[in-house]
C-alpha cells in the first residue's frame, strides 16, 4: 500500500523524488522520506506525517544533493507512524524502500540479532535492509538473490549500495513496481502517475526479476544472472489527468469526470449498438458456455459486482455469486466445469483479489478481469481482461472507477443475455443504445450539486446514519454508506429496506437520519412502506427518487429527484447524489476528503 519512487539521472534527485511521492501519496500518507546517494554517503531525510511535513523538514535541514535516490510514502503495517519507522531503512552500507509485508520477518530478525545486528524501528523493512547487509560481500546480485530465497511475503524494493554510486536495484513479488524510461534518466515507481511529468515510457517488472537502473540504461536480470529484454510501453495518461484542474479536491473532479469516463468505457465496445468484445479477444463461446459466474472483489469494486449480479441474473438468467476477495480462498470455494471467475479491481494490484484469481487459475477455471490499470498484475494474469477507461483516480474514495465498473457490468449483462438467447438482436441493440444515453442523464444530476450540499448541511452533525433500499437500490445504498464512512468518519450502515423490521429498526429515533433510495418502479410501494416505518419512529428521511414516481411528502422531509430511466439502469444515476452527499458532508465536517485517515488507495497487502 505504500508508494515508492527512485531516480537516477542528471537532475537533482531530491526534487524529482518529492514530486513523484506527491503523485503516490494516495497509497499511504502516515510518513515519508528520501535517501540520496552523494559523495560516497547516504543523506536521508524522513519524518512522520504527510509530504508537506517532509518538504518542511527538507527546508529545515537543507536539500540533499545528488542525482541518484529513492523515496517512500508510508501506509503503516508494522510499527506505528513515527520518524523512526519511516522509510528509507538501512545502515551506512545499504538503504532501501519497501512496499509490502514480509511474513517471516520475526524469524529473520531473531537470526540477525544473534549475529550482532541491532534494530531501531519496529518495521519488517528494517529487517530486510539488515539481512541484505548481512548477505552483501561486494556482489550486489548475489546478495539480492540470497534475499529473494530467504524472505517470505510480498515486496517491491528499491535498493542503493553505498559503494555502487549512480545505480538503483529493484525487484518485486506480489507488489506493484514499474520502471520509467527517460532520456538520460530512469525511474522506479509504484504507479505510473509518479513519473508522468518526466516520461510516459515504462516497462513492467515481472516477479523475481532484478532491475539495475543507471541514467543511460536499464538492465533486467533473472535470478540465474541472464539478461532479458522487456517491452517498453506508452502510458496514455497525461500529467493534467492527475491534477486537480481547478477543483478544490480530486474527489469532486473525479465525480464530474464520470460522464466522460463512462462514455470512454462503453462506446468503443458498442458496434451498431451491439456489445462487441472482439478487441479484447473474448470469444463468443465464453458467453455461450458459461454456466455460473463468480464475481470476486473488495470494497467499492465488490459493490459494483453486486450490481453486476443483479443485472446479469435479471437479463441473462445466469447464476452469479458475489464474494469478498479476502474471504473467498479461505472458504474452499466450489468450482464446476464452465464456471467463470470475474475479478474487479481499480488498481489491478489488490492483493486479496489477485490471490483469489490465482486460486481459480490453479483450479483450471477461466478468469476475466475488469481493471483500470493497463499491465497491472491482475490484468497480466487473467485469461481475459476488460479495461475501464477511467484514467487516473487520485482520491482514495473511488467514484469514477466505480461508475465505469458498472458500465462494464451492463455490457457483460447484455452480451450474456444475447448469447443465452434471453433477448433478441433488436432488444440487445435497444439496450446498447439506451446505455449510451446514460452519460447525458448523469450530467443532469451533476447540475444539482447545490441541492446535495444543502442536504449534507442538514445531516452533517449526525452521529449515525442509515441507507436503505430494495433490489438494485439496496446495492447502491451499500456504496453510498461506504463513501460516507470513508471520507466523513461518520458511522453509517446500509440495509435492505425490508430487513429493518427484523431488528435494526430498534435503532431508529429522532437523532438518526435515513437516506432512502427508491428508484425501482416495481417495488416502489414496498420501499415507501419501509420508509414510513422509520418515519413513524421519528427518523428524518432524505428520499432519492426518480422522476415520475409519486412522492408523498409526509414520507420524507427532503426529496431529491433524479432523471427517469428504466429501472435496470438507475444505479448509474442514483449513485451520483450519494457520492456528492458524502463529499459535501466530509467538506462541511472539515475532513481530508482526498486522503482520509487510515486508508490507502491500493491495498496491496493481505
N, C-alpha and C positions, 0 to 999 in steps of 0.2 A: 503494500500500500504506500510505501514511501516513494519518494521521487529521487532519482539520481541523475547526475549530469557530469560529463567530463569533456575537457577541451585540450587540444594540443594544436598549436599553430604559430602565428606571428603576432596576434593581438595579445594585450594584457589579459590574462585568463580570468582574473577576479570579476571584471565587469561582465564577461560572457557567461560565467557560471551563475552569477546572481540573476542575470536576465533570464537564463534558462530555468532556474529554480522558480522564478515568478510564474512561469507557464506550467509548472508542475506542482504548485502549492496545493491544488485541489486534491492531490494524492496524499496529503498529510501536512499538518502545519503546527505540530507540537514543538518543534525545534528545527534549527537549520545550521549548516556550517559549510565551510570550504577549506580545502588544503591546496596550497600552491607549491610546486617544486621550484626552488630558486637557490642558486649558488650552492648546490650540494646539500640543501636542507629543505625540510617541510615547514612552511609557515601556515599555521592552522588558526582559523577564527571560527568559533561556533558558539551558539547561545540557545537557551530556551526561548520559546516564543516563535513569532512569525518572521517572514522575510524582512519586514520593516525593522524588527529588532536586530536582525543580523546586519542590515545595512547601517543601522545606528552604531553598532559595535565596531564595524569596519571603519567608520568615520573616526571613532574614538582612538583606535589602536593604529590606524593607518592602513591604507590599502596594500595588501601583499603584492609584490612584484613577481613577475614570472609569466611564461607563456604556456605552461602546462599545469593543469589542476583538475580536481574533482570536487563535486559539491553534492549536498544532500538536504532534502526536506523530509521531516520525520513524522510518521504516524506511529505512536508508541505501542509496542507489544511487550518487549522485555525491558522492564525498568521504566519508572515514571519519567515524564518530561522534565529534563534538567540540563544544565550546562554539561555536566559530566557524561550523561547518557547520550548527548548529541553526537552525531557523526560529523566528520570522519573519525575513525578509530585506528589505533596502531601504536607505533613507537618511532624511534629515531630512524629505523631502517625501512619501515613499511607503513603505508597508510591506505585505508580502504573505505569505501562507502558500500552500503548493502541494502537491498530491498528483499524481504522475505523472512522466513523463520527457520532457524537451524534447530531441528528437533532433538539432536543428541548433544547440545552444547554443554549441558552439565557434566556429562561423561567426559567430554573433551577438556572441559575446564579443570576437572579433578586431576586428569593426567598432567596438564600443564602446570598446575600448582605443585605437583610432586617434582617437576623438573625445574622449579625455581621461579616460574613466572608469577607475577602479581597482577592484580586487576583493579582498576579504578572505578569501572562502571558496573551496572547490572545487566548489560546487554549481551545478547548472543553474538553480536557483531564483533565486539572486542575479542571474544574467544577465537573467532575466525582469523582476525588480524594476528593474534599472538601465535596461533597454530601455523599460519603461513610463515611467520618469522622463524618459528622452530624448524620448519622444513627448508627454509631458504639457505642454501650453501653457496650461492653465487650463480645458480642456474634458475632463473625465474620460471621457466616452463616445467622443469622437474618439480619445483615446489608447488606450482598450481595443480599439476596432475596428481600429486600426492594429496593435496587438499580436496580435490574432487572425490577421491576414493574414501576420504575419511569422514566427510560431513554428510549428514542426512537431513533432508528438508528441502526448502525452496530458497533460491537465491538469484539475484542479479548483482554482480560485483564489479566495481571499478577499483583498480589497484594501481598504486605507484610504488616503485622501489627507489630509495634514495640514491643508490649508486648506478641507476639506469635513467639518466636525465632525458626529458622530452619524449617519454613513452608512457602510454597508458595501456594496461592489460585489462581485458574484460571477459566475463563469462556469465552464463546463466543456466538455471534449471528451474522450471515452473514459475518463473517470474519474468516479466517483460523487459526487453532491452533492445534498442535499435542503435545502429551506427550511422551517424550523419556524415555524408561525404561532401566535403567542401573543396575549395580551391586554395591549396596551401594551408589547409586546416581541416581537422576531422573531430568528430564528436561522438560521445555515447550519451544516451538519454533513455529514460523510462518510457517516453512517449514523444511523438513527432512534434507537437507544438513547441517543445523546448528548443528545437533547432531551426524552426521555420524562418526566423529572422535572418539566418545565415545561409541556409541551403534547403532545397526541397528534395535533394537526392539522399537516399538512405538505403541501407542494407538490413535485412533481418538476420539476427544471430540465432542459429539453432542451438538446441541444448547441448551442453558439454563440449562445445567448440570454444576455442580460446582465440580472442582477437587481440592483436597488437597494433595500436594506433600510433603513428608518427604524423608529423604535419603534412608530409607528402605521400603517405602510403597507409593502407590498412591491409594487414596480412592476417588470414584466419587459418588456424591450425586445428587438426584433430588431436585427441589425446595421445595418438601414436606419433605425432610430430609431422604429419603430412599436411601440406598446404592445400586448401581448396578454394575454388573460385565461388564468389557469391554474386547473385544477380543484384544490380543496382536498380531500385525502384524510384518512382517520382511521386511525391505526395501531391494530391490535388487540393489540399487545404492551403489557403494563403494566410499571411500574417494577420490581415484585417479580420478574418473569420474568428480569430482567437482574441480579439479586442472588444471592449465594451461599446465602441461606436456611439458614444454619447449617452448611453443608458446608465442609470445610477448603479445597476447591478447586472452581472452576467445573466442571472436567472430571468429577469424581466426581458432582456434582449432575446434570450432563447425561447421564452414564451411567445414573443412576437415573430420569431423565425419559424414557427411551426407550420404556417401555411406553405411557405416555400419548401421546407424540408419534406412535408408530406407529398407535395406535388413532385418534387425531385425523386422521391422514392417510388411512387406508384405509376406516374405517367410513362416512364420508359418501359414498363412491364405490361402496358396495355396496348396491344396492336389491334386496331379496328375495334377497340373496346373489349377485346378478349384478353384474358390473362395469358402472358407468354413468358416462360422462364427459359427460353432457348439460350439466351445469353449466359445464363447460369449453368447451362448444360444439364439441367434436371430433366430426366426423361419422363414422358407421359406415363410410362409404366409404373413409376413410383406412386403416382396419384391413383392409378387404376387398381394397384395390387395391395396398397397399404390397408390393413385391417384395424390397426389400433395405433394411436399416436401418444407418445409420452412426451409431454412438454415439461422441461426442467429448467429452472431459473431461480434467481434470487431477487428479493425486494421488488422494486418497480417493474423489472422485467418479468417477474413472476405474475404480477398483476396484469401485464399485457397478455401473458399466457392464459390467464383466466378468461379474458375477453375472447381470446382465440378458441378456447374450449367451447364457449357458448355458441359462437357463430359457426364454427366448423361442424359441431354436432347438429345445430339447427338447420344448416344448409345442406351438408353432405351426408348426415347421419353416420358419421364415422366416430367410433368411440375414442374419446380423448381423456387422458389422465394428466392432471397438473400436479407437479411435485416441487417442493422446496429442494434446491440442489444440495444444501448442506445435510439433508436427511436422506436423500434418495439412495445413495450407495450403501448406507448403513442398515437399510431395511430389507436387504437381499431381494431386490426387485425381480418380478416375474416377467420374462420376455417370451414372446412367441414368434414363430416364423411370420414374416411380413409385417412385423411391428416397425414403427419409425420413431426414432428418438429425435426430438426437436429441442435444441437448446437456444436460449435467448440471452444475449449479453451485450450491453452497450460497448464495453471496452474490448470484449473478446478475450479477456485475461482473467475473468473471475475464477478464483481457484476452485471453489466448490463446484461450479458449473463445468469447468474443464475436467475435474475428476469424474463427474457423472458421465460426461461424454466418453472418456476413456474406458469406463466400465462398460458402457453399451458396446463400444467397438470390440472390447475383449470378448463379449458375448456374441459377436457376429451380427449385431443389429445395425441397420442402415441409419446414418446420422445426418441431420440437417441443422445448420447453424444460421441464426439470424443475428448479425453483429454489425457494428458501426465502423469498426477499425479494420481497414484492409491489411491483410497479412498478419493479423493477430493470431495468438496460439490456437484459439478455438477455430478460427477460420481455416487455418492450415491443417488442422487435424480432422475436421469433419469431412464426411464424404461429399456433401454439397453445402454451399453457402449462399445466402441471400444477404447482400449488404443493404443496410439502411443508410441512405444518403443524408444524414442529419448534419454533417460537418462536425467540427469540434464542439463539444459540450463541456464548458468550463465549470459552471455552477455544480456543486456537489449534488444538489437535489435535481434529479432528472426530469425534464419536461419534454423537449422536442424529441429526445431519443425514445421516450415512451410513445409519443404520437406516431412516429414512423414505424415503431414495432407494431402498433395497432394496424397501420396501413398494410404491412406485410401479412398480418393475420387475415385481413379481409381478402387480399389477393389469394392466399392459400385456400381460404374457405370457398371462394368462387371456383378455383381450379379443381379442388377436390369434388365439389358438388357436380360440376360438369363431367368430370372423369367417372364418377359413380352413377351417372345418369339420373341424378336427382333434379337437375334443371336442364333445359334445352339451350341451344346456342343463342336464341333470341333473349332468353332470360339472363344468360351469362353476360351478353353484351349490355343489356339494360343495367345490370348491376355494376358493371365496369364503368359505364357512362355516369351513373349516379355517384360512384366513388370519386370520380374526377371532379365533381361539384363540391366536394366537402371542403377543400381549402377556402373557397369563397364564402361558404357558410361559416367557417371558423373565423374568418375576418370580421364578420358581423358581430361576433361575440367579443372580439378584441376591442371593438369600439365601445364596449360597456365597462371599461376598466374603472371608471369613476364609481359606478354602481358597486362593483366588487370592493373597492376601497371603503366605501361608506358602510357596507355590511361588515367588513372587517373591523371598523371602528366601533361598531355596536357590540362585538363579541370579544374584543382583544384582551379583556381583563378576566375572562372566564378561566377557572382552574381546570375544568374538564369539558369535553365536547364529544358529541356523538354524531356519526354519519350513518344514515340509514337509506336503504333502497332495496328493491327486489330485482332478481334476474340480473340483467346487464347493469342496472343501476346499482346493485349491491357490489358488483365487481369494481365499478368506478368509485364507489364510496370507500372501498379499501385504499385505493390510490390517493383519494382526497385526504383521508385521515393520515396516511403516511406522510404526505407532503407537509401537512400542518405540524406533525410531530418533529419532522426532520429539521425544520428551519425556525419554528417559533418556540420550541421546547414546551409547548402546551400539550398536556395529555389528551389524547383523543382515541376513540375506538370506532370501528365500523361494524355494523351488524346488519344481517338480513332483517328487513323490517318486520317480517312475520315472526321472528325469533324473540323479539323484545319481551313478549309476554311470558316467555319461558325462563324468566329470571332477571334479565337486565333492566327491565322496567322499574325494578325496585330502586334504581339509582336516579330516576327522573325526579327533578324538582325545579323550583324557580331559578336555581343557580346554574342549571345545565342547559346550554344551547344545543339545538339539534339542527344539523344540515340534512335536509331530506331531498334526495334526488328522485324525481318522479317523471320519467320521460317515456316509459313503456305503456303504450295505449291499452294493451290487452289486460294489464294488471294494475292500471292506474287507480281504479276504485279500491282495490285491495290495499294499495300503498297509502291512499288517503285515509282509510280506516285506521291503519297503523299510526299515521301521523296524529290523528285525533286522540289516540290512546296516550301519546306523550303530552299533547296539549292539555288534556284533562288533568295531567299530573303537574301542570304549571310550566312545562318546558317552553322556551322561546324558540321558534322554528324559522329557519330560512329555507324556503322552498325553491328548488331549482326545477323548473318545469318547462316543457316545450310548448311553444305557441300552439293554440288550438285546443288544448286540453282545458276543461272547465276548472276554474280556481275558486274555491270557497274561501273568502278572506278570513273567515273565522278559524280556518285551519292553520294559517301561517301568519306571523307578524310581518315577515318580509318575504317578498316574492321576486325572483329573478327569472325572466322568461328568456329562452334561447330559441333559435330558429327551428322550425318544424322540419323534420326529416323522417324517413322510415325508421321504425323502432330500432332495427338492427344496426343502423349507422350512428345512432345517438351517442355512443361512447366517445366518438371523435369530437363531438361538440360539448358534451356535458363535462368533460374533464377540464376544459379551459377555465370556466369560472372557479372551479375548485383550486386550480393552480394559482390563479390571481388572488383568490381569497387567502390562501396560505401565504403568498408573497406579501400582501399588504398587512396581514396580521403580524408577520415577523418584522416588517419595517416599523410598524407602529409600536411594537414591543421593544424596539432597539436592538434586535438580534443581528448577528452577522449572517446575512442571507446566503451569500455565496460560499461561505466557509463555516458552516455550523459546527459547534463544538463536538468533539469526539468522533467525527465522521471523516471519511475519505471517499473520493470518487470511485476509484477502482479497488476492489477488495481482492487482493492477490495473495492473501494468506487464508488458511482454513481456521 
